[in-house]
Amino acid sequence: MNGIAAAAGTTKPSLYARFPTKEAVFRAVMGWAVQRTDWPFPELPAPEFDDLEGALIEIATAALRRALDPSMIRLEQVAIAHASSYPEIARRTYGRGAWPRTQLVADLLRHHAASGAIVADDPEMLAELFLGMASSAPARLASFGIVRDTVESDNRIRAAVKLFLRGLRPT
């Protein structure tokens, strides 16, 4: 707590006045880190929704860039290390639809499903599955020090988008 207070430019008593426990600090930091769109760097604006494939590639590329940032890799490692002590934080932080990007993908899918271009009965679940392929799996590998080069990452994103879109085709 001394280190956190020093980094925040405050005192330990002031920190405890705002956050009565270490768990409260942990909750606040996890919520802050996951929901921010300007950390560890500013997010790009949402893509145009007209081109589904192009939008998914842009979203996946941005998701992967964020997931592979060293700050995010470390955050993931900390979250995993403390998940058993704070399971409700893990559920809230990593639960269905918790990430702003998940909502963006769900909105994109709803937009294209409304026109009949795709079938997306559960856009939130589909968004979560898509982002799992595009960024969560590579992020998990990165937490073990395995990071693919840019060319291979781009190829995998394009493959994930094509696979995902095949599953959304109307029958």
N, CA, C and O of each residue as an XYZ file, in Angstrom:
684
protein
N       0.826     -1.187      0.000
C       0.000      0.000      0.000
C       0.873      1.255      0.000
O       0.486      2.282     -0.556
N       2.063      1.172      0.629
C       2.978      2.315      0.604
C       3.385      2.642     -0.828
O       3.411      3.809     -1.219
N       3.701      1.616     -1.606
C       4.095      1.822     -2.997
C       2.972      2.413     -3.832
O       3.214      3.287     -4.664
N       1.750      1.948     -3.620
C       0.592      2.473     -4.357
C       0.372      3.936     -3.986
O       0.142      4.775     -4.857
N       0.444      4.238     -2.693
C       0.257      5.620     -2.248
C       1.327      6.525     -2.854
O       1.022      7.629     -3.308
N       2.568      6.067     -2.864
C       3.653      6.873     -3.437
C       3.442      7.097     -4.933
O       3.620      8.208     -5.432
N       3.062      6.040     -5.641
C       2.833      6.160     -7.088
C       1.661      7.084     -7.386
O       1.651      7.764     -8.412
N       0.676      7.112     -6.499
C      -0.502      7.961     -6.688
C      -0.272      9.380     -6.193
O      -1.125     10.251     -6.365
N       0.882      9.610     -5.579
C       1.185     10.943     -5.066
C       0.342     11.322     -3.870
O      -0.048     12.480     -3.712
N       0.061     10.343     -3.027
C      -0.746     10.598     -1.837
C      -0.114      9.871     -0.656
O       0.982      9.321     -0.770
N      -0.794      9.873      0.450
C      -0.295      9.186      1.634
C      -1.079      7.900      1.841
O      -2.173      7.725      1.304
N      -0.504      7.015      2.621
C      -1.186      5.755      2.922
C      -2.507      6.000      3.658
O      -3.502      5.360      3.319
N      -2.561      6.905      4.657
C      -3.856      7.172      5.302
C      -4.908      7.714      4.312
O      -6.084      7.363      4.410
N      -4.492      8.552      3.377
C      -5.438      9.070      2.376
C      -5.931      7.944      1.482
O      -7.106      7.891      1.119
N      -5.030      7.054      1.136
C      -5.404      5.908      0.304
C      -6.425      5.038      1.036
O      -7.427      4.622      0.455
N      -6.159      4.766      2.317
C      -7.094      3.936      3.090
C      -8.423      4.648      3.345
O      -9.442      3.992      3.566
N      -8.421      5.983      3.317
C      -9.687      6.713      3.471
C     -10.586      6.472      2.259
O     -11.810      6.425      2.382
N      -9.978      6.324      1.116
C     -10.766      6.088     -0.104
C     -11.010      4.603     -0.350
O     -12.084      4.210     -0.804
N     -10.014      3.788     -0.049
C     -10.096      2.338     -0.259
C      -9.801      1.652      1.072
O      -8.640      1.562      1.470
N     -10.821      1.169      1.761
C     -10.615      0.630      3.102
C      -9.810     -0.673      3.164
O      -9.270     -1.017      4.215
N      -9.727     -1.401      2.035
C      -8.997     -2.668      2.046
C      -8.151     -2.803      0.784
O      -8.342     -2.072     -0.188
N      -7.222     -3.741      0.815
C      -6.426     -4.037     -0.377
C      -7.316     -4.580     -1.488
O      -7.087     -4.316     -2.668
N      -8.332     -5.338     -1.097
C      -9.278     -5.868     -2.080
C      -9.995     -4.724     -2.805
O     -10.217     -4.802     -4.014
N     -10.353     -3.679     -2.085
C     -11.028     -2.534     -2.702
C     -10.110     -1.848     -3.714
O     -10.563     -1.414     -4.773
N      -8.832     -1.752     -3.388
C      -7.861     -1.178     -4.341
C      -7.751     -2.086     -5.559
O      -7.767     -1.610     -6.694
N      -7.642     -3.368     -5.332
C      -7.525     -4.327     -6.425
C      -8.736     -4.245     -7.350
O      -8.590     -4.229     -8.573
N      -9.932     -4.194     -6.763
C     -11.161     -4.076     -7.556
C     -11.140     -2.814     -8.416
O     -11.439     -2.857     -9.609
N     -10.788     -1.709     -7.802
C     -10.794     -0.431     -8.513
C      -9.786     -0.433     -9.656
O     -10.090      0.033    -10.754
N      -8.601     -0.949     -9.407
C      -7.566     -0.971    -10.440
C      -7.966     -1.891    -11.590
O      -7.802     -1.530    -12.755
N      -8.484     -3.061    -11.279
C      -8.898     -3.981    -12.345
C     -10.019     -3.374    -13.181
O      -9.978     -3.425    -14.410
N     -11.002     -2.810    -12.527
C     -12.098     -2.174    -13.261
C     -11.604     -1.029    -14.122
O     -12.027     -0.886    -15.269
N     -10.720     -0.218    -13.585
C     -10.138      0.908    -14.316
C      -9.390      0.414    -15.546
O      -9.599      0.915    -16.651
N      -8.530     -0.555    -15.354
C      -7.677     -1.016    -16.447
C      -8.470     -1.666    -17.575
O      -8.176     -1.447    -18.750
N      -9.460     -2.454    -17.226
C     -10.209     -3.199    -18.237
C     -11.161     -2.301    -19.016
O     -11.308     -2.464    -20.227
N     -11.796     -1.374    -18.355
C     -12.813     -0.558    -19.018
C     -12.267      0.660    -19.756
O     -12.979      1.250    -20.567
N     -11.049      1.041    -19.500
C     -10.502      2.246    -20.145
C     -10.230      1.987    -21.608
O      -9.758      0.918    -21.992
N     -10.533      2.974    -22.409
C     -10.227      2.879    -23.836
C      -9.013      3.724    -24.188
O      -8.634      3.813    -25.355
N      -8.404      4.345    -23.187
C      -7.212      5.160    -23.436
C      -5.973      4.620    -22.717
O      -4.955      5.307    -22.637
N      -6.054      3.408    -22.199
C      -4.914      2.801    -21.524
C      -4.773      1.366    -21.989
O      -5.788      0.676    -22.076
N      -3.624      0.886    -22.282
C      -2.327      1.522    -22.143
C      -2.005      2.530    -23.245
O      -0.947      3.159    -23.213
N      -2.888      2.689    -24.201
C      -2.760      3.709    -25.252
C      -4.165      3.973    -25.779
O      -5.060      3.149    -25.588
N      -4.369      5.100    -26.432
C      -5.728      5.394    -26.932
C      -6.181      4.390    -27.985
O      -5.419      3.995    -28.867
N      -7.428      3.996    -27.865
C      -8.032      3.097    -28.857
C      -8.329      3.883    -30.126
O      -8.572      5.089    -30.088
N      -8.306      3.187    -31.233
C      -8.700      3.786    -32.492
C     -10.213      3.966    -32.486
O     -10.916      3.259    -31.763
N     -10.721      4.905    -33.282
C     -12.184      5.033    -33.351
C     -12.806      3.757    -33.914
O     -12.150      2.992    -34.621
N     -14.064      3.545    -33.593
C     -14.777      2.366    -34.103
C     -14.788      2.401    -35.625
O     -14.931      3.466    -36.226
N     -14.638      1.235    -36.247
C     -14.658      1.205    -37.712
C     -16.065      1.437    -38.259
O     -17.058      1.324    -37.540
N     -16.121      1.759    -39.529
C     -17.415      1.859    -40.207
C     -18.039      0.473    -40.214
O     -17.341     -0.523    -40.396
N     -19.339      0.405    -40.017
C     -20.028     -0.872    -39.932
C     -20.410     -1.454    -41.289
O     -20.829     -2.609    -41.359
N     -20.278     -0.691    -42.359
C     -20.762     -1.158    -43.663
C     -20.023     -2.387    -44.180
O     -20.637     -3.267    -44.783
N     -18.724     -2.458    -43.954
C     -17.906     -3.579    -44.426
C     -17.650     -4.516    -43.246
O     -16.747     -4.276    -42.444
N     -18.439     -5.574    -43.142
C     -18.361     -6.472    -41.993
C     -16.968     -7.084    -41.855
O     -16.375     -7.033    -40.778
N     -16.447     -7.657    -42.930
C     -15.139     -8.296    -42.859
C     -14.054     -7.285    -42.483
O     -13.224     -7.548    -41.613
N     -14.069     -6.135    -43.144
C     -13.075     -5.104    -42.845
C     -13.167     -4.613    -41.415
O     -12.149     -4.397    -40.758
N     -14.392     -4.437    -40.933
C     -14.584     -3.973    -39.556
C     -14.075     -5.012    -38.559
O     -13.428     -4.663    -37.571
N     -14.366     -6.289    -38.817
C     -13.885     -7.341    -37.918
C     -12.362     -7.402    -37.904
O     -11.760     -7.609    -36.851
N     -11.736     -7.225    -39.062
C     -10.263     -7.219    -39.114
C      -9.718     -6.043    -38.304
O      -8.767     -6.207    -37.540
N     -10.310     -4.866    -38.466
C      -9.860     -3.691    -37.698
C     -10.028     -3.910    -36.197
O      -9.124     -3.619    -35.413
N     -11.179     -4.420    -35.812
C     -11.455     -4.650    -34.391
C     -10.496     -5.695    -33.825
O      -9.952     -5.515    -32.735
N     -10.288     -6.786    -34.564
C      -9.391     -7.847    -34.100
C      -7.958     -7.346    -33.992
O      -7.250     -7.683    -33.044
N      -7.533     -6.551    -34.951
C      -6.172     -6.010    -34.928
C      -5.981     -5.108    -33.715
O      -4.959     -5.187    -33.032
N      -6.968     -4.248    -33.446
C      -6.889     -3.369    -32.276
C      -6.919     -4.183    -30.980
O      -6.190     -3.885    -30.034
N      -7.766     -5.209    -30.947
C      -7.843     -6.055    -29.748
C      -6.521     -6.761    -29.497
O      -6.053     -6.833    -28.361
N      -5.928     -7.274    -30.550
C      -4.654     -7.981    -30.401
C      -3.545     -7.028    -29.988
O      -2.709     -7.371    -29.152
N      -3.531     -5.845    -30.563
C      -2.512     -4.847    -30.203
C      -2.589     -4.551    -28.706
O      -1.567     -4.499    -28.022
N      -3.797     -4.359    -28.210
C      -3.970     -4.073    -26.786
C      -3.593     -5.289    -25.941
O      -2.893     -5.159    -24.937
N      -4.057     -6.464    -26.347
C      -3.802     -7.677    -25.570
C      -2.319     -8.004    -25.463
O      -1.876     -8.582    -24.470
N      -1.552     -7.633    -26.488
C      -0.121     -7.963    -26.494
C       0.763     -6.851    -25.933
O       1.985     -6.992    -25.898
N       0.163     -5.760    -25.498
C       0.937     -4.713    -24.858
C       1.488     -5.268    -23.541
O       0.759     -5.924    -22.796
N       2.759     -5.013    -23.249
C       3.342     -5.564    -22.008
C       2.553     -5.217    -20.740
O       2.496     -6.023    -19.812
N       1.947     -4.031    -20.693
C       1.145     -3.661    -19.517
C      -0.074     -4.559    -19.381
O      -0.444     -4.956    -18.276
N      -0.696     -4.877    -20.511
C      -1.877     -5.734    -20.475
C      -1.503     -7.184    -20.173
O      -2.237     -7.888    -19.480
N      -0.374     -7.621    -20.688
C       0.083     -8.977    -20.383
C       0.310     -9.104    -18.880
O      -0.088    -10.096    -18.269
N       0.940     -8.111    -18.298
C       1.197     -8.143    -16.856
C      -0.114     -8.100    -16.065
O      -0.270     -8.808    -15.071
N      -1.054     -7.261    -16.518
C      -2.354     -7.186    -15.857
C      -3.046     -8.547    -15.885
O      -3.614     -8.984    -14.884
N      -2.996     -9.207    -17.029
C      -3.593    -10.538    -17.161
C      -2.936    -11.524    -16.188
O      -3.621    -12.327    -15.554
N      -1.623    -11.456    -16.076
C      -0.913    -12.340    -15.159
C      -1.336    -12.091    -13.715
O      -1.535    -13.033    -12.948
N      -1.471    -10.824    -13.350
C      -1.905    -10.476    -11.993
C      -3.333    -10.964    -11.757
O      -3.640    -11.533    -10.710
N      -4.197    -10.735    -12.741
C      -5.601    -11.158    -12.611
C      -5.694    -12.670    -12.421
O      -6.452    -13.146    -11.576
N      -4.937    -13.412    -13.195
C      -4.956    -14.872    -13.080
C      -4.428    -15.302    -11.712
O      -4.992    -16.190    -11.072
N      -3.348    -14.668    -11.273
C      -2.745    -15.035     -9.993
C      -3.697    -14.813     -8.820
O      -3.616    -15.515     -7.813
N      -4.598    -13.840     -8.949
C      -5.491    -13.506     -7.835
C      -6.939    -13.950     -8.051
O      -7.803    -13.669     -7.221
N      -7.203    -14.633     -9.148
C      -8.584    -15.026     -9.467
C      -9.196    -15.919     -8.398
O     -10.381    -15.786     -8.093
N      -8.420    -16.817     -7.829
C      -9.011    -17.704     -6.818
C      -9.301    -16.958     -5.514
O     -10.216    -17.338     -4.784
N      -8.548    -15.918     -5.212
C      -8.813    -15.124     -4.010
C      -9.976    -14.161     -4.192
O     -10.699    -13.856     -3.244
N     -10.149    -13.687     -5.425
C     -11.199    -12.710     -5.726
C     -12.032    -13.183     -6.912
O     -12.021    -12.530     -7.956
N     -12.747    -14.286     -6.789
C     -13.491    -14.819     -7.939
C     -14.554    -13.862     -8.466
O     -14.827    -13.846     -9.666
N     -15.162    -13.060     -7.581
C     -16.195    -12.133     -8.048
C     -15.597    -11.037     -8.922
O     -16.264    -10.530     -9.825
N     -14.354    -10.670     -8.663
C     -13.679     -9.676     -9.508
C     -13.432    -10.270    -10.889
O     -13.637     -9.604    -11.904
N     -12.998    -11.508    -10.922
C     -12.761    -12.171    -12.208
C     -14.057    -12.278    -13.002
O     -14.069    -12.028    -14.207
N     -15.147    -12.649    -12.334
C     -16.442    -12.760    -13.034
C     -16.895    -11.413    -13.575
O     -17.368    -11.318    -14.707
N     -16.749    -10.374    -12.762
C     -17.183     -9.040    -13.184
C     -16.280     -8.491    -14.284
O     -16.758     -7.880    -15.240
N     -14.981     -8.708    -14.146
C     -14.020     -8.155    -15.094
C     -14.018     -8.912    -16.407
O     -13.968     -8.307    -17.478
N     -14.073    -10.234    -16.329
C     -13.951    -11.044    -17.531
C     -15.252    -11.715    -17.932
O     -15.271    -12.546    -18.840
N     -16.322    -11.366    -17.270
C     -17.611    -11.976    -17.585
C     -18.136    -11.549    -18.938
O     -17.603    -10.650    -19.590
N     -19.177    -12.210    -19.328
C     -19.770    -11.967    -20.638
C     -20.134    -10.493    -20.814
O     -20.840     -9.907    -19.994
N     -19.630     -9.909    -21.909
C     -19.963     -8.540    -22.262
C     -19.271     -7.478    -21.427
O     -19.631     -6.304    -21.513
N     -18.274     -7.864    -20.610
C     -17.649     -6.908    -19.707
C     -16.743     -5.906    -20.437
O     -16.519     -4.806    -19.934
N     -16.239     -6.258    -21.573
C     -15.280     -5.408    -22.262
C     -15.994     -4.544    -23.297
O     -16.877     -5.037    -23.998
N     -15.632     -3.269    -23.407
C     -16.261     -2.397    -24.398
C     -16.158     -2.943    -25.831
O     -17.081     -2.772    -26.627
N     -15.057     -3.587    -26.149
C     -14.892     -4.107    -27.506
C     -15.885     -5.233    -27.797
O     -16.324     -5.391    -28.936
N     -16.238     -6.005    -26.786
C     -17.231     -7.056    -26.969
C     -18.562     -6.439    -27.406
O     -19.236     -6.958    -28.295
N     -18.923     -5.341    -26.777
C     -20.164     -4.652    -27.141
C     -20.077     -4.092    -28.560
O     -21.068     -4.107    -29.289
N     -18.916     -3.604    -28.955
C     -18.724     -3.092    -30.313
C     -18.956     -4.191    -31.345
O     -19.656     -3.979    -32.335
N     -18.371     -5.357    -31.115
C     -18.562     -6.479    -32.044
C     -20.027     -6.909    -32.053
O     -20.582     -7.182    -33.117
N     -20.652     -6.971    -30.890
C     -22.070     -7.360    -30.820
C     -22.928     -6.367    -31.602
O     -23.843     -6.772    -32.318
N     -22.644     -5.086    -31.474
C     -23.395     -4.067    -32.220
C     -23.184     -4.224    -33.726
O     -24.125     -4.089    -34.507
N     -21.959     -4.508    -34.123
C     -21.647     -4.741    -35.541
C     -22.434     -5.934    -36.069
O     -22.997     -5.878    -37.162
N     -22.473     -7.003    -35.298
C     -23.203     -8.199    -35.711
C     -24.699     -7.929    -35.796
O     -25.357     -8.380    -36.734
N     -25.238     -7.204    -34.832
C     -26.657     -6.853    -34.870
C     -26.985     -6.031    -36.122
O     -28.015     -6.237    -36.765
N     -26.095     -5.103    -36.449
C     -26.281     -4.252    -37.637
C     -26.401     -5.105    -38.901
O     -27.294     -4.881    -39.718
N     -25.515     -6.069    -39.064
C     -25.528     -6.897    -40.270
C     -26.618     -7.970    -40.220
O     -27.131     -8.376    -41.262
N     -26.970     -8.424    -39.035
C     -28.064     -9.398    -38.916
C     -29.395     -8.732    -39.277
O     -30.269     -9.375    -39.858
N     -29.553     -7.464    -38.941
C     -30.794     -6.747    -39.244
C     -31.039     -6.658    -40.751
O     -32.184     -6.613    -41.201
N     -29.951     -6.634    -41.523
C     -30.107     -6.565    -42.981
C     -30.258     -7.947    -43.606
O     -30.527     -8.065    -44.802
N     -30.085     -8.992    -42.797
C     -30.181    -10.355    -43.310
C     -28.895    -10.880    -43.895
O     -28.861    -11.993    -44.421
N     -27.822    -10.088    -43.811
C     -26.537    -10.506    -44.380
C     -25.917    -11.663    -43.600
O     -25.183    -12.477    -44.161
N     -26.217    -11.729    -42.307
C     -25.696    -12.799    -41.454
C     -26.797    -13.256    -40.509
O     -27.833    -12.605    -40.371
N     -26.551    -14.385    -39.863
C     -27.419    -14.869    -38.794
C     -26.613    -14.767    -37.503
O     -25.552    -15.376    -37.365
N     -27.136    -13.989    -36.566
C     -26.436    -13.778    -35.295
C     -27.482    -13.771    -34.178
O     -27.892    -12.712    -33.703
N     -27.906    -14.974    -33.768
C     -28.968    -15.094    -32.771
C     -28.564    -14.575    -31.394
O     -29.409    -14.071    -30.654
N     -27.297    -14.689    -31.043
C     -26.813    -14.225    -29.741
C     -25.545    -13.403    -29.981
O     -24.440    -13.920    -29.818
N     -25.686    -12.134    -30.364
C     -24.528    -11.324    -30.738
C     -23.464    -11.203    -29.649
O     -22.272    -11.172    -29.955
N     -23.876    -11.133    -28.382
C     -22.880    -11.004    -27.300
C     -22.018    -12.261    -27.199
O     -20.799    -12.173    -27.047
N     -22.655    -13.433    -27.284
C     -21.883    -14.668    -27.221
C     -20.956    -14.770    -28.437
O     -19.785    -15.126    -28.304
N     -21.486    -14.456    -29.610
C     -20.671    -14.519    -30.823
C     -19.495    -13.544    -30.750
O     -18.387    -13.869    -31.176
N     -19.739    -12.361    -30.214
C     -18.669    -11.372    -30.061
C     -17.572    -11.908    -29.151
O     -16.383    -11.761    -29.436
N     -17.984    -12.523    -28.066
C     -17.015    -13.099    -27.130
C     -16.201    -14.213    -27.794
O     -14.987    -14.296    -27.607
N     -16.869    -15.061    -28.564
C     -16.163    -16.138    -29.265
C     -15.189    -15.581    -30.299
O     -14.064    -16.063    -30.425
N     -15.625    -14.571    -31.031
C     -14.752    -13.973    -32.036
C     -13.509    -13.373    -31.388
O     -12.390    -13.630    -31.831
N     -13.704    -12.578    -30.347
C     -12.555    -11.952    -29.692
C     -11.662    -12.979    -29.010
O     -10.461    -12.760    -28.854
N     -12.253    -14.100    -28.603
C     -11.432    -15.185    -28.053
C     -10.460    -15.715    -29.087
O      -9.282    -15.925    -28.801
N     -10.967    -15.930    -30.299
C     -10.078    -16.395    -31.381
C      -9.042    -15.337    -31.729
O      -7.857    -15.637    -31.877
N      -9.497    -14.107    -31.858
C      -8.640    -13.048    -32.380
C      -7.597    -12.554    -31.384
O      -6.459    -12.281    -31.765
N      -7.974    -12.438    -30.111
C      -7.025    -11.821    -29.179
C      -6.805    -12.575    -27.877
O      -5.698    -12.542    -27.339
N      -7.816    -13.250    -27.355
C      -7.637    -13.911    -26.057
C      -6.640    -15.057    -26.120
O      -5.796    -15.201    -25.236
N      -6.736    -15.872    -27.165
C      -5.790    -16.989    -27.291
C      -4.354    -16.481    -27.449
O      -3.469    -16.976    -26.752
N      -4.084    -15.514    -28.335
C      -2.718    -14.987    -28.415
C      -2.264    -14.312    -27.114
O      -1.086    -14.376    -26.761
N      -3.190    -13.670    -26.406
C      -2.828    -13.041    -25.135
C      -2.407    -14.084    -24.107
O      -1.464    -13.869    -23.346
N      -3.107    -15.207    -24.089
C      -2.747    -16.284    -23.163
C      -1.342    -16.787    -23.471
O      -0.541    -16.992    -22.559
N      -1.039    -16.986    -24.756
C       0.314    -17.403    -25.132
C       1.343    -16.352    -24.719
O       2.426    -16.690    -24.241
N       1.000    -15.074    -24.906
C       1.924    -13.989    -24.550
C       2.227    -13.977    -23.063
O       3.324    -13.594    -22.657
N       1.260    -14.396    -22.240
C       1.518    -14.439    -20.796
C       2.591    -15.471    -20.446
O       3.159    -15.447    -19.354
N       2.858    -16.382    -21.395
C       3.932    -17.363    -21.230
C       5.168    -16.990    -22.040
O       6.099    -17.786    -22.160
N       5.177    -15.778    -22.596
C       6.327    -15.299    -23.350
C       6.332    -15.699    -24.815
O       7.347    -15.529    -25.489
N       5.223    -16.227    -25.327
C       5.143    -16.656    -26.726
C       4.362    -15.602    -27.502
O       3.144    -15.495    -27.361
N       5.071    -14.822    -28.325
C       4.437    -13.774    -29.117
C       4.809    -13.988    -30.574
O       5.986    -14.062    -30.928
N       3.798    -14.086    -31.401
C       4.019    -14.298    -32.830
C       4.417    -12.986    -33.491
O       4.097    -11.903    -33.000
N       5.127    -13.103    -34.628
C       5.507    -11.888    -35.350
C       4.276    -11.278    -36.017
O       3.223    -11.910    -36.105
N       4.426    -10.052    -36.480
C       3.306     -9.294    -37.034
C       2.678     -9.973    -38.242
O       1.453    -10.005    -38.364
N       3.492    -10.514    -39.131
C       2.956    -11.161    -40.330
C       2.101    -12.362    -39.939
O       0.990    -12.519    -40.444
N       2.604    -13.209    -39.048
C       1.836    -14.378    -38.627
C       0.571    -13.955    -37.876
O      -0.487    -14.556    -38.058
N       0.675    -12.938    -37.046
C      -0.501    -12.446    -36.322
C      -1.564    -11.944    -37.288
O      -2.746    -12.245    -37.127
N      -1.142    -11.176    -38.295
C      -2.094    -10.675    -39.297
C      -2.750    -11.824    -40.049
O      -3.957    -11.798    -40.289
N      -1.970    -12.830    -40.422
C      -2.531    -13.995    -41.115
C      -3.544    -14.722    -40.242
O      -4.578    -15.167    -40.739
N      -3.267    -14.848    -38.966
C      -4.178    -15.526    -38.046
C      -5.456    -14.723    -37.842
O      -6.536    -15.301    -37.723
N      -5.348    -13.402    -37.801
C      -6.546    -12.563    -37.679
C      -7.429    -12.752    -38.902
O      -8.640    -12.931    -38.770
N      -6.844    -12.714    -40.078
C      -7.627    -12.887    -41.306
C      -8.274    -14.283    -41.350
O      -9.417    -14.428    -41.785
N      -7.548    -15.284    -40.906
C      -8.108    -16.640    -40.872
C      -9.260    -16.716    -39.870
O     -10.282    -17.346    -40.145
N      -9.101    -16.083    -38.720
C     -10.161    -16.088    -37.702
C     -11.413    -15.374    -38.230
O     -12.533    -15.834    -38.007
N     -11.221    -14.258    -38.926
C     -12.353    -13.513    -39.474
C     -13.076    -14.359    -40.518
O     -14.304    -14.443    -40.507
N     -12.323    -14.986    -41.420
C     -12.950    -15.818    -42.459
C     -13.710    -16.999    -41.839
O     -14.833    -17.294    -42.248
N     -13.113    -17.662    -40.876
C     -13.771    -18.772    -40.199
C     -15.048    -18.298    -39.503
O     -16.097    -18.932    -39.613
N     -14.947    -17.196    -38.800
C     -16.088    -16.637    -38.092
C     -17.223    -16.282    -39.059
O     -18.383    -16.605    -38.804
N     -16.889    -15.630    -40.147
C     -17.913    -15.226    -41.109
C     -18.592    -16.425    -41.770
O     -19.784    -16.371    -42.071
N     -17.853    -17.494    -41.996
C     -18.466    -18.712    -42.558
C     -19.560    -19.232    -41.631
O     -20.589    -19.723    -42.095
N     -19.345    -19.128    -40.350
C     -20.330    -19.594    -39.382
C     -21.567    -18.701    -39.271
O     -22.587    -19.117    -38.720
N     -21.479    -17.489    -39.788
C     -22.597    -16.548    -39.700
C     -23.449    -16.508    -40.975
O     -24.463    -15.812    -41.022
N     -23.043    -17.243    -41.993
C     -23.775    -17.215    -43.252
C     -25.209    -17.680    -43.060
O     -25.464    -18.649    -42.345
N     -26.148    -16.985    -43.699
C     -27.522    -17.467    -43.637
C     -27.648    -18.819    -44.362
O     -26.956    -19.054    -45.353
N     -28.509    -19.686    -43.881
C     -28.664    -20.998    -44.534
C     -29.778    -20.978    -45.538
O     -30.048    -21.992    -46.180
